[in-house]
Amino acid sequence: PLLRQMGIGVKDKKEAASTAAPQLTGLQGVIAASGMANGAVPGQPLALPAPGQDGALVPANSNQQNASSIQHALQQGAIDHLGKIVQDIPLPGDLVAHHIFYNRDQSKAYVTALGKEELRVIDMKKKPYAIGKVVAVPGCSVGEDVVFSDDGKYWYLSCMGSQAMVVGDARKDEPLKTVKVAAPYPHGIAIHGGIDRILLSSTVRASDLGDAGEAISAVEASSGKVLGTYKVSNKPSPARNAPAEIVFVPGANPPVAYVTNMYEGTLWTATWNAGKKDFDVQQVHDFSAQGAGVPLEIYFNMKANRMYVTTAKPGHMHIFDLGAGAGKPTLVKSIATAEGAHHVAFTLDGRYAYVQNTLLNLPGMSDGSITVIDMKSE
């Protein structure tokens, strides 16, 4: 029933289970390691060098922290081999490698896992690339997203299978404490050092995509104190709207975070109210008007006056203008890509966007292609 709620036709439970549990046994070079094959950096933009261009990575999000190993490979001259596998990094077959995140200075990359309570670390200063450390994160099943503190001293890992967030020492790469968050199935995670807050989305039960959540939860970043939840649906509880990703708008004042509701097909904001020292939430867009559903990832351009949101069913990248305010999006255009539109990577000059079209091998959302969009003409 939940798959049908997402607009997917499934014959039986066996078929649903077989399509919702992909296995990735290795970081297959640039493509798979970048998430082009199995999910990249949820809620965070990837900035890739344009063809023939060198130079430092330019983070395209407020945390200035997440990128993919494809960036580093392209920096080092692999642009001439774009689309070719340049290196395989073996991984255990039962790991189910998920996402990859750079730390703030891009010296290390962190690989999360759905199958084991482990976090793998790649030293990006060494070649050939290899897993330099396996960090045990007991109590963190279905590891999803990672964010970093402003000073780069700590990382925070969301654990969708255990209603937890692990706080780790980013220098030693050791877990320091585990925080049980206020809402189950934490997936998306965003941090804002200016207001000392971490927000996490309550998505779905990992085993069958069921028991969908309806809220985002808040944690005080400096202490780990759990502060409560915010419902992000106008429907009666339980809304089962499955908030998926959450991202703060870079440089917004007051701070504004966007939330995608995967099952409801809506986009919400959480805006910081300095007087209350709390968030005000509201719906700002309904993708049903575009005939689109299953919104997933959120990105911003370098000026943070444009926002890009993907929807997997039937597959679009939507462009929003934020000129009226960080929390007041105006839809400019919806660009058809392919079934399962998910993560997006951008060239450093902003000229091209690469849309990865696959969501968990789900029927109707598993095209398996990469769509290249000319952002100059949009």
C-alpha positions, 0 to 999 in steps of 0.5 A: 500500500505504501508503494502504491501511495508513492504511485508505484504498481507492485504485484505483491510483497515479495516483489516490493522487498526485492526491489527495495533492497539493492546491494552495492559491494564496492565503490565502483570508481568515480560513478558509484562512489559519487552516488550516481549509482546508489545515492550520493549526498542527500540534501546537499549539492555537489559542485564539479569542475567544468571541463578543462577547469582546475581549482579548489572545490567550491561548496554549494551549501551553507555547511560547506561540507558535503561533496562526493569523491567524483569532485576530487577525481575530476580535480586531479585530471580525471575529467578526461575520463568522465564516465569511466571507472577509474578505481574500485574500492572493495567493500563487504557484500553485506555492508550496503554502502549508502552515501559519501560525505566530505569533511569541511576541508575535503581531506576525508570522505565518510561512507555510511552503511545500511547493512552494518553499524559502521562508518568508513573513512577514506583519506583523500590525500592518499592515492590510490584511494582506500578505506583508511579506517572502519569506525564502529558505531554501535547502536546506529543501524541504517546509517544515513547522513553525516554533517559537521560542526562549523569548526570541523571538530565533530560529525553527526550521523543519523541512524534511521534504524535506531531513532538515534544520532551519533556524535563523533570526534572528527579528528580521531574519528571515534564515536563520543555519544549517542543521542536518542532523538524525539522522532523515529527513523531519522534520515535527513540531518541539517546543522546551523551553528549560528543558532546551535540547532540540528534538525532531523527528518522522521522518514520511514521504517527501513525494512519495508518503507512503512510507518512513515513519520510526519515530523522533524525533530530538533537537537541542541548541537552543543549539548545534544539536548533533545528539544522536541518535534515539529509536524510538517503536514496539514493532514490529521495525524498520523499524516504519514507524509515521510519527511525525507531531506532537510537543508538550511538555505546558505546565509539566510537571515533568519535561518530557514530550512527546507523539508521534502515530504516524500509521500505527501509530495509537498515542500515545507520550511522551518524558519527560525523565530529569534524571539521565541528561539524556536522554529515556525513551520509552514507548507510552501509548495505542493508538487501535485500541481506539476503532476509530480510526486516523491520529492527528495533532494534540495540544492542551492546555487552559489548565490542562494537565490535559486533552489533545485528540488528533485521529484522521483515520480515521474522524474523532474528537477524543479527550479525555484527562485528565492528572490522574494525571500529565503522562505518564499520560493517561486517555481520557475520551471520543472525540467523532465529528467527520467524516472527516479530523479534523485541526486544532482551534481553541478559543475563549478561554473554552474553551467551543467547539472547531472541528475541521477535517476534511480531511487532504491531500484523501486519500480517506476523510479529506477531508470538508471540513467544520468540526465545532463541539463544545460543550466545556462538555458535551463 
